[in-house]
Amino acid sequence: MRNHLGKVSLVLLILTFIFIATIYGALINHTLIYLTVLFLFILSVVSALLSPKGIWKTISLTILTILFVLFLLFFFSGFFLF
């Protein structure tokens, strides 16, 4: 199972994007949205870090790093996605 954790990380990222796309514009508590996205992101990071070295680990950690940097840029610029 440990061999597939890189793929699980990518699936969790895709689920996060699907979750954000389905609730866009809905009147839902923002705290719930932020906590759900944070939870899925942390699960994705943990599964990527626990996976063995290989292409899936590299891909998932690269995407996670890019997303984290983009989030920090949006957060410190005052622009929020929700």
MODELLER restraints for C-alpha pairs under 7 A, 6 or more apart:
rsr = mdl.restraints
at = mdl.atoms
rsr.add(forms.Gaussian(group=physical.xy_distance, feature=features.Distance(at['CA:2:A'], at['CA:51:A']), mean=5.73, stdev=0.5))
rsr.add(forms.Gaussian(group=physical.xy_distance, feature=features.Distance(at['CA:3:A'], at['CA:51:A']), mean=6.16, stdev=0.5))
rsr.add(forms.Gaussian(group=physical.xy_distance, feature=features.Distance(at['CA:3:A'], at['CA:52:A']), mean=6.28, stdev=0.5))
rsr.add(forms.Gaussian(group=physical.xy_distance, feature=features.Distance(at['CA:5:A'], at['CA:47:A']), mean=5.25, stdev=0.5))
rsr.add(forms.Gaussian(group=physical.xy_distance, feature=features.Distance(at['CA:5:A'], at['CA:48:A']), mean=6.13, stdev=0.5))
rsr.add(forms.Gaussian(group=physical.xy_distance, feature=features.Distance(at['CA:5:A'], at['CA:50:A']), mean=6.97, stdev=0.5))
rsr.add(forms.Gaussian(group=physical.xy_distance, feature=features.Distance(at['CA:5:A'], at['CA:51:A']), mean=4.98, stdev=0.5))
rsr.add(forms.Gaussian(group=physical.xy_distance, feature=features.Distance(at['CA:6:A'], at['CA:47:A']), mean=6.50, stdev=0.5))
rsr.add(forms.Gaussian(group=physical.xy_distance, feature=features.Distance(at['CA:6:A'], at['CA:48:A']), mean=5.06, stdev=0.5))
rsr.add(forms.Gaussian(group=physical.xy_distance, feature=features.Distance(at['CA:6:A'], at['CA:51:A']), mean=5.57, stdev=0.5))
rsr.add(forms.Gaussian(group=physical.xy_distance, feature=features.Distance(at['CA:6:A'], at['CA:56:A']), mean=4.78, stdev=0.5))
rsr.add(forms.Gaussian(group=physical.xy_distance, feature=features.Distance(at['CA:6:A'], at['CA:57:A']), mean=4.87, stdev=0.5))
rsr.add(forms.Gaussian(group=physical.xy_distance, feature=features.Distance(at['CA:6:A'], at['CA:60:A']), mean=6.42, stdev=0.5))
rsr.add(forms.Gaussian(group=physical.xy_distance, feature=features.Distance(at['CA:7:A'], at['CA:56:A']), mean=6.14, stdev=0.5))
rsr.add(forms.Gaussian(group=physical.xy_distance, feature=features.Distance(at['CA:8:A'], at['CA:47:A']), mean=6.84, stdev=0.5))
rsr.add(forms.Gaussian(group=physical.xy_distance, feature=features.Distance(at['CA:9:A'], at['CA:44:A']), mean=4.37, stdev=0.5))
rsr.add(forms.Gaussian(group=physical.xy_distance, feature=features.Distance(at['CA:9:A'], at['CA:45:A']), mean=6.93, stdev=0.5))
rsr.add(forms.Gaussian(group=physical.xy_distance, feature=features.Distance(at['CA:9:A'], at['CA:47:A']), mean=5.56, stdev=0.5))
rsr.add(forms.Gaussian(group=physical.xy_distance, feature=features.Distance(at['CA:9:A'], at['CA:48:A']), mean=5.56, stdev=0.5))
rsr.add(forms.Gaussian(group=physical.xy_distance, feature=features.Distance(at['CA:9:A'], at['CA:60:A']), mean=6.35, stdev=0.5))
rsr.add(forms.Gaussian(group=physical.xy_distance, feature=features.Distance(at['CA:10:A'], at['CA:60:A']), mean=5.86, stdev=0.5))
rsr.add(forms.Gaussian(group=physical.xy_distance, feature=features.Distance(at['CA:12:A'], at['CA:40:A']), mean=6.31, stdev=0.5))
rsr.add(forms.Gaussian(group=physical.xy_distance, feature=features.Distance(at['CA:12:A'], at['CA:44:A']), mean=5.74, stdev=0.5))
rsr.add(forms.Gaussian(group=physical.xy_distance, feature=features.Distance(at['CA:13:A'], at['CA:41:A']), mean=6.96, stdev=0.5))
rsr.add(forms.Gaussian(group=physical.xy_distance, feature=features.Distance(at['CA:13:A'], at['CA:44:A']), mean=6.62, stdev=0.5))
rsr.add(forms.Gaussian(group=physical.xy_distance, feature=features.Distance(at['CA:16:A'], at['CA:37:A']), mean=6.20, stdev=0.5))
rsr.add(forms.Gaussian(group=physical.xy_distance, feature=features.Distance(at['CA:16:A'], at['CA:40:A']), mean=6.40, stdev=0.5))
rsr.add(forms.Gaussian(group=physical.xy_distance, feature=features.Distance(at['CA:48:A'], at['CA:57:A']), mean=5.60, stdev=0.5))
rsr.add(forms.Gaussian(group=physical.xy_distance, feature=features.Distance(at['CA:48:A'], at['CA:60:A']), mean=6.36, stdev=0.5))
rsr.add(forms.Gaussian(group=physical.xy_distance, feature=features.Distance(at['CA:48:A'], at['CA:61:A']), mean=6.43, stdev=0.5))
rsr.add(forms.Gaussian(group=physical.xy_distance, feature=features.Distance(at['CA:51:A'], at['CA:57:A']), mean=6.33, stdev=0.5))
rsr.add(forms.Gaussian(group=physical.xy_distance, feature=features.Distance(at['CA:74:A'], at['CA:80:A']), mean=6.34, stdev=0.5))
